[in-house]
Amino acid sequence: MKVRPRPAWLGLLPSLLVLAVFGLYPFVEVVRFSTWDWSGLSAPVPVGLANYRELLADPAFWHSLRVTLAFAAITLPSFLALSLLVAFALEGQRYERWVKGLLFLPGLVTLSAAAVSWYTLLSPEYGALQTLLYALVPEDSPLAAWLVVPAWDREPLWALLLVVAFTLWRYLGYGVLVVSASLKSIPRALLEAAWVDGATPRQAVRYVTLPLLRPAVTFLLVVGTILTLQSYVAVFLLTRGGPFGGTRVLGYFIYEVGFEQYRLGYAAAATIVLLLLTLVLAWAQARFMEER
């Protein structure tokens, strides 16, 4: 009896089913919610595209978009540059594994616990760091005016930089591991051939190593874009969007309108816009890296 081979897509059926239930269905529901005027408690009222029109005319939305893009513009290049520099610095060192383990450790800590620890340590008024500085430096010392924790609870720029630093601290170990794994996969024969041809170590890195790291850099660029544009928890736990809206990224804006103002339909429309923005930017960056 001849056994007929089954179609290959049958093997993918369980994964496709999970993707449809936990990915496609929630997305369709969010799109449907975005066409409602709905508080989550009352009966929904269909309003078509009114939420999107109101969103595009909302100054709070545009302010959150500017803050989100500024946050991404600072965090993403810093994340990529530090991942490359640290991975290159650790390559082949005796303490490489230990340092990588320490760098990756913050990613294993519960996000809420890490945020509370940072707040307790860096609070300008009563934080542990400021208390230590006061104890070490006399008040009449010329250094006392300089050794202070910036008032990030009153300065929007310092608050944004705090969230940037927290994000880098948490995810840098992941970026270093991705770059380091790509470094170790580069055949040493290619580097030796470059050296035989008279290339200096800097030229070998520029013309051999970095081009071969392009897939890893593209991957980190896309993942980093998604993380930065959809950042929310760190802002919620550290700054609550303040001060003066200086850290109100789009993720926190969606939380405010959805769960503080009880406008779930409006929040769903903002979610769709954020999703489209993330997809467009991630796709554009990936295409740019491929063309280069």
C-alpha positions as CSV (number, residue, x, y, z in Angstrom):
1,M,0.0,0.0,0.0
2,K,1.5,3.3,-1.1
3,V,1.5,6.0,1.6
4,R,0.7,9.5,0.3
5,P,2.7,12.3,1.9
6,R,0.7,14.8,3.9
7,P,0.7,18.4,2.9
8,A,3.5,20.3,4.6
9,W,1.2,23.0,6.0
10,L,-0.4,20.4,8.3
11,G,2.7,20.4,10.4
12,L,2.4,24.1,10.9
13,L,-1.3,23.9,11.9
14,P,-0.7,23.9,15.7
15,S,1.5,26.9,15.5
16,L,-0.8,28.7,13.1
17,L,-3.7,28.0,15.4
18,V,-1.9,29.5,18.4
19,L,-0.9,32.5,16.3
20,A,-4.5,33.0,15.2
21,V,-6.0,32.7,18.7
22,F,-3.4,34.8,20.6
23,G,-2.2,37.2,17.8
24,L,-4.7,37.6,15.0
25,Y,-7.9,37.5,17.0
26,P,-6.8,40.1,19.6
27,F,-5.7,42.4,16.7
28,V,-9.0,42.1,15.0
29,E,-10.8,42.9,18.2
30,V,-8.7,46.0,18.8
31,V,-9.5,47.2,15.3
32,R,-13.2,46.7,16.1
33,F,-12.9,48.5,19.4
34,S,-11.3,51.5,17.7
35,T,-14.5,52.1,15.8
36,W,-16.5,52.4,19.1
37,D,-17.2,55.1,21.6
38,W,-16.9,52.7,24.6
39,S,-16.0,53.1,28.2
40,G,-15.7,49.4,29.0
41,L,-18.7,49.7,31.3
42,S,-21.5,51.0,29.1
43,A,-22.8,49.6,25.8
44,P,-20.5,50.5,22.9
45,V,-21.7,53.0,20.3
46,P,-20.3,52.6,16.7
47,V,-18.6,55.8,15.6
48,G,-16.7,54.7,12.5
49,L,-13.4,56.6,12.1
50,A,-14.3,59.4,14.5
51,N,-11.7,58.2,17.0
52,Y,-9.0,58.4,14.4
53,R,-10.0,61.9,13.3
54,E,-10.1,63.1,16.9
55,L,-6.7,61.4,17.6
56,L,-5.1,63.3,14.7
57,A,-6.4,66.6,16.1
58,D,-5.4,65.8,19.7
59,P,-2.4,67.9,20.9
60,A,-1.8,65.4,23.7
61,F,-1.3,62.6,21.1
62,W,1.2,64.7,19.1
63,H,3.1,65.6,22.2
64,S,3.3,61.9,23.2
65,L,4.4,61.1,19.7
66,R,7.2,63.6,19.9
67,V,8.3,62.3,23.3
68,T,8.3,58.8,22.0
69,L,10.4,59.7,19.0
70,A,12.8,61.6,21.1
71,F,13.1,58.6,23.5
72,A,13.8,56.3,20.5
73,A,16.3,58.7,19.0
74,I,18.4,58.7,22.2
75,T,17.9,55.0,23.2
76,L,18.3,53.2,20.0
77,P,21.7,54.5,18.8
78,S,23.0,54.2,22.3
79,F,21.8,50.6,22.5
80,L,23.4,49.6,19.2
81,A,26.7,51.5,19.8
82,L,27.1,50.1,23.4
83,S,26.3,46.6,22.3
84,L,29.0,46.7,19.6
85,L,31.6,48.4,21.7
86,V,31.2,46.2,24.7
87,A,31.1,43.0,22.6
88,F,34.3,44.0,20.8
89,A,36.0,44.9,24.1
90,L,35.1,41.6,25.7
91,E,35.9,39.3,22.8
92,G,38.6,36.8,23.7
93,Q,39.1,38.2,27.2
94,R,39.5,35.8,30.2
95,Y,36.6,37.5,32.1
96,E,34.3,37.5,29.0
97,R,31.7,35.1,30.4
98,W,31.6,36.6,33.8
99,V,31.0,40.1,32.4
100,K,28.4,38.9,30.0
101,G,26.6,37.2,32.8
102,L,26.6,40.3,34.9
103,L,25.3,42.4,31.9
104,F,22.5,40.0,31.2
105,L,21.5,39.8,34.9
106,P,19.3,42.9,34.9
107,G,17.1,41.4,32.2
108,L,16.3,38.5,34.6
109,V,15.2,40.8,37.4
110,T,11.5,41.5,37.7
111,L,10.8,44.9,35.9
112,S,8.7,46.3,38.8
113,A,11.4,45.4,41.4
114,A,14.1,46.9,39.2
115,A,12.1,50.1,38.8
116,V,11.4,50.4,42.5
117,S,15.1,49.9,43.2
118,W,16.1,52.6,40.8
119,Y,13.6,55.0,42.2
120,T,14.8,54.3,45.8
121,L,18.4,54.7,44.8
122,L,18.1,57.8,42.6
123,S,15.3,59.8,44.2
124,P,16.7,63.5,44.3
125,E,15.3,64.1,47.9
126,Y,15.7,61.0,49.9
127,G,17.5,58.5,47.5
128,A,20.3,56.3,48.8
129,L,22.8,57.8,46.4
130,Q,22.0,61.4,47.4
131,T,22.2,60.4,51.1
132,L,25.6,58.8,50.5
133,L,26.9,61.9,48.7
134,Y,25.7,64.1,51.6
135,A,27.5,61.9,54.1
136,L,30.8,61.8,52.1
137,V,31.0,65.5,51.1
138,P,30.6,68.3,53.6
139,E,28.0,70.9,52.8
140,D,30.6,73.7,52.8
141,S,32.8,71.9,50.3
142,P,33.1,73.3,46.7
143,L,32.1,69.9,45.4
144,A,28.8,69.8,47.3
145,A,27.1,71.9,44.6
146,W,28.2,69.4,41.9
147,L,27.7,66.1,43.6
148,V,24.0,66.1,43.6
149,V,21.5,63.8,41.9
150,P,19.8,65.7,39.1
151,A,16.2,66.8,39.9
152,W,14.7,64.5,37.4
153,D,11.3,64.7,39.2
154,R,11.1,68.3,38.2
155,E,13.1,68.5,34.9
156,P,11.6,66.7,31.9
157,L,14.9,66.2,30.2
158,W,16.5,64.5,33.2
159,A,13.4,62.4,33.7
160,L,13.6,61.2,30.0
161,L,17.3,60.5,30.4
162,L,16.5,58.4,33.5
163,V,14.1,56.2,31.6
164,V,16.8,55.9,28.8
165,A,19.4,54.8,31.3
166,F,17.1,52.3,32.9
167,T,16.2,50.8,29.5
168,L,19.9,50.5,28.5
169,W,20.8,49.0,31.8
170,R,18.1,46.4,31.4
171,Y,18.6,45.4,27.7
172,L,22.3,46.0,27.1
173,G,23.2,42.4,28.1
174,Y,20.9,41.0,25.4
175,G,22.4,43.2,22.7
176,V,25.9,42.2,23.8
177,L,25.1,38.5,23.6
178,V,23.6,38.9,20.1
179,V,26.6,40.8,18.8
180,S,29.1,38.4,20.5
181,A,27.4,35.4,19.1
182,S,27.8,36.9,15.6
183,L,31.4,37.8,16.2
184,K,32.2,34.2,17.2
185,S,30.6,32.9,14.0
186,I,33.0,34.9,11.7
187,P,35.6,32.6,10.2
188,R,39.0,33.6,11.4
189,A,40.4,32.8,8.0
190,L,38.8,35.9,6.6
191,L,40.5,38.1,9.2
192,E,43.8,36.4,8.6
193,A,43.5,37.0,4.9
194,A,42.9,40.6,5.5
195,W,46.0,40.9,7.7
196,V,48.1,39.1,5.0
197,D,46.9,41.7,2.5
198,G,48.2,44.4,4.7
199,A,45.0,45.5,6.5
200,T,45.4,47.1,9.9
201,P,43.3,45.9,12.8
202,R,41.0,48.9,12.4
203,Q,40.6,48.3,8.6
204,A,39.9,44.6,9.3
205,V,37.1,45.6,11.7
206,R,35.7,48.2,9.3
207,Y,35.8,46.2,6.0
208,V,35.5,42.6,7.2
209,T,33.9,42.3,10.7
210,L,31.3,45.1,10.6
211,P,29.8,44.0,7.2
212,L,29.5,40.5,8.5
213,L,27.7,41.8,11.6
214,R,25.0,43.4,9.5
215,P,22.4,40.7,10.1
216,A,22.9,41.0,13.9
217,V,22.8,44.8,13.8
218,T,19.6,44.7,11.7
219,F,18.0,42.3,14.1
220,L,18.9,44.5,17.1
221,L,17.7,47.6,15.2
222,V,14.3,46.1,14.6
223,V,13.9,44.7,18.1
224,G,15.2,47.9,19.6
225,T,12.7,49.9,17.6
226,I,9.8,47.8,18.9
227,L,11.0,48.1,22.5
228,T,11.5,51.8,22.4
229,L,8.3,52.8,20.6
230,Q,6.2,50.5,22.8
231,S,8.0,51.3,26.0
232,Y,5.5,51.8,28.8
233,V,6.2,49.9,32.0
234,A,9.4,51.8,32.9
235,V,7.6,55.1,32.4
236,F,4.6,53.9,34.5
237,L,6.8,52.8,37.4
238,L,9.4,55.5,37.4
239,T,7.9,58.8,36.3
240,R,4.1,58.3,35.6
241,G,4.6,60.3,32.4
242,G,5.9,63.4,34.3
243,P,7.2,65.8,35.0
244,F,5.0,68.1,32.9
245,G,4.4,65.3,30.4
246,G,8.1,65.1,29.6
247,T,8.1,61.2,29.6
248,R,4.5,60.6,28.4
249,V,5.3,58.2,25.7
250,L,2.6,56.8,23.5
251,G,2.3,53.6,25.6
252,Y,1.5,55.7,28.7
253,F,-0.8,58.0,26.7
254,I,-2.8,54.9,25.7
255,Y,-2.9,53.8,29.4
256,E,-4.2,57.2,30.5
257,V,-7.0,57.5,28.0
258,G,-8.0,53.9,28.3
259,F,-7.9,53.2,32.1
260,E,-7.9,56.7,33.7
261,Q,-10.3,58.4,31.3
262,Y,-12.3,55.2,30.5
263,R,-12.2,55.8,26.7
264,L,-11.3,52.3,25.6
265,G,-12.3,52.9,22.0
266,Y,-10.1,56.0,21.7
267,A,-7.2,54.1,23.3
268,A,-7.7,51.2,20.8
269,A,-7.4,53.7,18.0
270,A,-4.2,55.1,19.5
271,T,-2.9,51.5,19.8
272,I,-3.5,50.8,16.1
273,V,-1.6,54.0,15.2
274,L,1.3,53.0,17.4
275,L,1.3,49.5,15.9
276,L,1.4,50.9,12.3
277,L,4.1,53.4,13.3
278,T,6.2,50.6,14.7
279,L,5.8,48.3,11.7
280,V,6.6,51.1,9.2
281,L,9.8,52.2,11.1
282,A,11.0,48.7,11.7
283,W,10.4,47.7,8.0
284,A,12.1,50.9,6.8
285,Q,15.2,50.3,9.0
286,A,15.5,46.7,7.9
287,R,15.3,47.7,4.2
288,F,17.9,50.4,4.7
289,M,20.3,48.0,6.4
290,E,19.8,45.4,3.6
291,E,20.5,48.0,0.9
292,R,23.6,49.1,2.6
